[in-house]
């Protein structure tokens, strides 16, 4: 595989593997709802060797540094094969009774052979290799939102471990901020931090987006905005992969 996308819903709404295929790039989007860096660590540990990507695109919506990540953890517990989590990993993260109950219900159903309810069939136009397109326009646009970026220490530590993990495994990566139509009142703090951890592509600055017509809500881009990002990002990633040493291209 050429490219693995990881991150929150901003990742799965932004990066369309179908467009990257037009540039000869094989990719998969492993974005999940409210995927904080703690869950990203689990994704990397579980899937990096399976996919063996030449390049990882790590989507870094600032809010994912501020959340606990409980919603995303519950999604992971319910995801089924091949993602497997043990009780030890769950309680190392958070000894929440919600996780314990979810774990018991899920695996009790498996033990007694009770099949899970069939999932809704999703058409290719809505979902493709992890990418979820969103139609519609932003009816909830606000000119300004007074919010400050305040990261949790456990998320900062998980993010640092993820970067170290990629480096240990000799995986090239690029950090990407998918656009959102508002600004934190201390935006430069997270920009400076991310720039210090690797190459950063900030689509709030690289391209201009219509806050109403190219977003589906107050912080997710729609299919029009996603096409704009991918049309710019695909040749950038194509060039990066073409410039990799021969031994790395053999992955």
C-alpha positions in Angstrom: 0.0 0.0 0.0 1.1 3.5 -0.7 -0.8 5.7 1.7 -2.6 5.0 5.0 -4.9 7.8 6.3 -5.5 7.9 10.1 -7.4 10.3 12.3 -10.9 11.5 13.2 -14.1 12.0 11.2 -12.2 14.9 9.6 -10.0 12.2 8.1 -12.8 9.9 6.8 -14.7 13.0 5.4 -11.6 14.4 3.7 -9.5 11.8 2.0 -11.0 9.9 -0.9 -8.9 6.8 -2.0 -10.9 6.9 -5.3 -9.3 10.2 -6.2 -5.8 9.1 -5.2 -6.2 6.0 -7.5 -6.2 8.5 -10.4 -2.7 9.3 -9.4 -1.6 5.7 -9.2 -1.8 5.6 -5.4 -3.2 2.7 -3.4 -4.6 3.9 -0.1 -7.0 3.2 2.7 -8.8 5.6 5.1 -8.7 4.4 8.7 -10.4 7.5 10.1 -13.0 6.9 12.8 -15.5 9.0 14.7 -13.7 11.2 17.3 -10.5 9.1 17.0 -8.2 10.6 19.6 -4.5 9.9 19.6 -5.0 7.1 22.1 -7.2 5.3 19.6 -4.8 6.2 16.8 -2.1 4.4 18.7 -4.2 1.3 18.8 -4.9 1.6 15.0 -1.2 1.9 14.3 -0.3 -1.0 16.5 -3.0 -3.2 14.9 -2.7 -2.3 11.3 0.7 -0.7 10.4 2.3 -4.1 9.7 -0.8 -5.4 7.9 -0.9 -2.4 5.5 2.8 -1.7 5.4 2.2 1.8 3.9 5.0 3.8 2.3 3.5 7.0 3.8 1.1 7.8 6.6 -1.2 10.8 6.5 -1.9 11.7 10.1 -5.0 14.0 10.3 -4.6 16.3 13.4 -7.9 18.1 14.2 -6.9 20.1 17.3 -10.0 19.1 19.2 -8.8 15.4 19.3 -6.0 16.5 21.7 -8.7 17.8 24.1 -11.2 14.9 24.3 -11.1 11.9 26.5 -11.8 9.6 23.6 -14.5 7.4 25.2 -16.9 7.5 22.2 -14.2 6.3 19.9 -13.1 3.6 22.3 -16.7 2.2 22.4 -16.7 2.2 18.6 -13.5 0.2 18.6 -15.0 -2.4 21.0 -18.0 -2.8 18.8 -16.0 -3.0 15.6 -15.5 -6.8 15.6 -12.9 -8.6 13.6 -10.1 -7.9 12.9 -9.8 -5.3 15.6 -9.2 -7.0 19.0 -8.8 -5.4 22.3 -8.3 -7.2 25.6 -9.5 -6.2 29.1 -5.9 -5.2 30.0 -5.7 -2.6 27.2 -9.2 -1.3 28.1 -8.5 -0.7 31.7 -5.0 0.7 31.0 -6.9 3.4 29.1 -9.9 4.0 31.4 -11.5 1.7 33.9 -15.0 2.9 32.8 -17.9 0.6 33.5 -19.2 1.6 30.0 -16.2 -0.1 28.4 -16.5 -3.1 30.7 -20.2 -3.7 29.9 -19.6 -3.2 26.1 -16.8 -5.7 26.2 -18.8 -8.3 28.1 -21.9 -7.9 25.9 -19.9 -8.1 22.7 -17.9 -11.2 23.6 -20.7 -13.0 25.5 -22.7 -12.8 22.2 -19.8 -14.3 20.4 -19.4 -17.1 22.9 -23.0 -18.2 22.6 -23.0 -17.9 18.9 -25.5 -15.0 18.7 -24.9 -13.3 15.4 -24.8 -9.5 15.5 -27.5 -7.6 13.7 -26.6 -7.0 10.0 -25.2 -3.6 9.3 -26.9 -1.2 6.9 -25.6 -1.7 3.4 -23.8 1.4 2.2 -23.6 2.3 -1.4 -20.2 3.0 -3.0 -21.2 6.6 -3.7 -21.4 7.1 0.1 -18.5 5.0 1.3 -15.3 3.8 -0.4 -12.2 2.3 1.4 -13.0 4.2 4.5 -13.9 7.5 2.9 -17.4 8.7 3.8 -18.7 11.5 1.5 -21.1 14.1 2.9 -23.6 16.0 0.8 -25.4 19.1 1.8 -24.2 22.6 2.8 -23.5 24.2 6.2 -26.7 25.6 7.7 -25.1 26.2 11.0 -22.2 28.5 10.0 -21.1 30.9 12.7 -18.8 33.9 11.9 -16.8 33.2 15.1 -16.5 30.7 17.9 -14.7 31.7 21.1 -12.7 28.6 21.9 -9.2 27.9 23.2 -7.0 24.9 22.4 -6.4 23.1 25.7 -4.8 19.7 25.1 -5.0 16.8 27.6 -1.7 15.5 28.7 -2.6 11.9 28.0 -3.4 12.9 24.4 -0.2 14.7 23.9 1.7 11.7 25.3 -0.2 9.3 23.0 0.6 11.6 20.0 4.3 11.7 20.9 4.3 7.9 21.1 2.6 7.6 17.7 5.2 9.8 16.1 8.0 7.8 17.7 6.3 4.6 16.6 6.3 5.7 13.0 9.9 6.7 13.1 11.0 3.4 14.7 9.3 1.6 11.9 10.8 3.8 9.3 7.4 5.0 8.0 7.3 8.4 6.4 4.5 10.6 7.6 2.9 14.0 7.0 0.6 15.8 9.5 -2.6 17.3 7.9 -5.1 19.7 9.3 -8.4 19.3 7.3 -10.1 22.7 7.2 -12.7 23.9 9.6 -14.5 27.3 9.3 -13.6 28.8 12.7 -10.4 29.6 14.6 -9.2 28.9 18.1 -8.2 32.1 19.9 -4.7 30.5 20.4 -4.4 28.8 17.0 -0.7 29.6 16.8 0.0 27.4 19.9 -1.1 24.2 18.2 0.4 25.2 14.8 3.8 25.7 16.5 3.5 22.4 18.3 2.6 20.4 15.2 5.2 22.1 13.1 7.8 21.0 15.7 6.7 17.3 15.3 6.9 17.0 11.5 5.9 18.4 8.2 2.4 20.0 8.5 0.0 20.7 5.7 -2.7 23.1 7.1 -5.6 23.3 4.7 -7.0 26.3 6.6 -4.1 28.2 5.1 -3.1 26.3 1.9 -6.6 26.7 0.2 -9.6 28.9 0.6 -13.0 27.2 1.4 -16.5 28.5 1.3 -17.7 28.1 4.9 -21.3 27.5 3.7 -21.1 25.7 0.4 -18.1 23.5 1.0 -19.0 22.3 4.6 -21.8 20.0 5.6 -21.8 21.3 9.2 -19.9 23.8 11.4 -16.6 21.8 11.1 -16.8 18.9 8.5 -16.2 19.5 4.8 -18.7 18.1 2.3 -17.9 16.3 -0.9 -17.1 19.5 -2.7 -14.6 20.5 -0.1 -13.1 17.0 0.0 -12.6 17.0 -3.8 -10.7 20.4 -3.5 -8.4 19.0 -0.8 -7.7 15.7 -2.6 -7.0 17.4 -5.9 -4.3 19.4 -4.2 -3.0 16.6 -1.8 -2.8 13.7 -4.3 0.0 15.1 -6.5 1.9 16.2 -3.3 1.8 12.7 -2.0 2.6 11.2 -5.4 5.7 13.4 -5.5 6.7 12.4 -1.9 6.5 8.7 -2.7 8.3 9.0 -6.0 11.2 10.6 -4.1 11.5 7.8 -1.5 14.6 5.7 -1.6 14.3 2.5 -3.5 14.5 0.3 -0.4 11.4 2.1 1.0 9.5 1.8 -2.2 9.9 -2.0 -2.0 7.5 -2.1 1.0 
